[in-house]
Amino acid sequence: MFQQSTFDFLEETVVLPKKAGLRLARAGTFTDNMSLPIHRWFRYSAGFSAEWVKRTILEQNLEPDDYVFDPFTGSGTTLLAAQSVGVNSAGTEYHPFICRIAKAKLSWNIPTERLFSDAEELLEKAKSILKAAPASESELIIKCYNPVALARLEALRDAYLDTYGATKNSNELLWLAITAILRECSGAGTAQWQYILPNKTKARVIDPFTAFMARIKLFCEDIQNTKRQRSIADTRLEFCDARDLNSLSSIKGRVKLVLTSPPYPNNYDYADATRLEMTFWGEIKGWGDLQKSVRHRLIRSCSQHSAAEKLVLGDLLADPAVRAIRHELTAVCTDLQDIRETKGGKKTYHTMVAAYFVDLAKTWQALLPLCTNDAAVCFVIGDSAPYGIHVPAERWLGELAVDAGFSSWTFEKIRDRNIKWKNRKHRVPLKEGYLWVKR
Ligand SMILES: C[S@@+](CC[C@H](N)C(=O)[O-])C[C@H]1O[C@@H](n2cnc3c(N)ncnc32)[C@H](O)[C@@H]1O
């Protein structure tokens, strides 16, 4: 089954300011990272700009003992950017597959000769076990590849698993190289963000064996260039929930800057974003496994999540964490609950929105003790309008931060987003920008 329901919110046109504002407008996106060493090893469309992170860190005049922290690390942009300017950093990420990708990227500092010879050995092994026909029974995987390409990808995967087993940190860069070529070797189209559209086709498809070695060469080139430039700083990434940061006691009171982009309340399904990769590696059988293997850990920002948890609106609204916005949140969620009854899809946006703000309120509470007394926090955030009802995310998050003990907030818009609703009934102008919060 291929789920496209998540597109309801995402069929949007980004309105970029002309020329001068273009770079600023892209600060919230991953586009520019595709030309940056290491950042470009895996295309994570949910990511933000490393150059912007770097600039922002440098503007803060951090002391040698200070830390930059990213509670929603994703593919590791903040941590890699902090490392590149010699600043200590820490992060958490609770999507197991994305966390493994970020950890693999952060393990870049290895001898390239060894990586290259390991890759060549793996390729030889893959060639020796190559089967005439692919073995996959997954409908998504079969639709995404021609049989020759798929048999080769499976040979690379099986050679990897035979050699290194399922144990993590065995040879993570080889694992990352195989993972990172899965989309360029697929003949299926990709949608906005990173969903796969098996019914659409792409013009340019690369042979898996060629793509694998090309990816390894890219890794080696980047590692060599980076080794020449990079100074040493402490960098740590924990597989951990941003709503509960107690395990990070070693950086308590040492975070001078939080730079992050949390999920938005816009129905984007981070679990589904890696469905192709996780299915290929055998971590899930298909869409139905995503809730128990990934989604249940994450901030509740999509209706699949709130529906699966069978949330009760009254319980969410009664949560003390959202008391600062309870009045407005109740009005919006009640409207969403009413509108839902008039819609065929009966999406659970009402509980999604309420749960989202409960989760982010808990994140603010968890962040506070990590921060120094003069810390600054920047969330790259966008608002949303499920069923055409505006959810003022930046303002509510600012108010929740102050309620959690931070002192003040401001919002700086970086771009407008015009939503083209699937049903064309609602057009609510949306925006994306920086929510700055002071400790
Ligand atoms: C907008 S993305 C961040 C992307 C990142 N800035 C980058 O450049 O790669 C938000 C991330 O938050 C993660 N996330 C969601 N819920 C989380 C939670 N409870 N704890 C930690 N991370 C979570 C998602 O898996 C996703 O990778």
The ligand as a Gaussian input file, in Angstrom:
#p B3LYP/6-31G(d) Opt

LIG

0 1
 C       13.317000      19.284000      10.623000
 S       14.131000      17.788000      11.010000
 C       15.737000      18.365000      11.489000
 C       16.709000      18.332000      10.340000
 C       18.089000      18.811000      10.689000
 N       18.092000      20.226000      11.018000
 C       19.043000      18.519000       9.530000
 O       19.618000      19.484000       8.970000
 O       19.203000      17.371000       9.136000
 C       13.414000      17.328000      12.559000
 C       14.001000      16.062000      13.143000
 O       13.432000      15.850000      14.438000
 C       13.429000      14.451000      14.672000
 N       12.555000      14.156000      15.818000
 C       11.204000      14.033000      15.830000
 N       10.777000      13.755000      17.072000
 C       11.867000      13.721000      17.875000
 C       12.049000      13.518000      19.276000
 N       11.029000      13.263000      20.098000
 N       13.314000      13.594000      19.773000
 C       14.369000      13.845000      18.950000
 N       14.252000      14.008000      17.619000
 C       13.015000      13.966000      17.086000
 C       12.946000      13.901000      13.336000
 O       13.243000      12.533000      13.204000
 C       13.698000      14.795000      12.344000
 O       14.895000      14.191000      11.928000

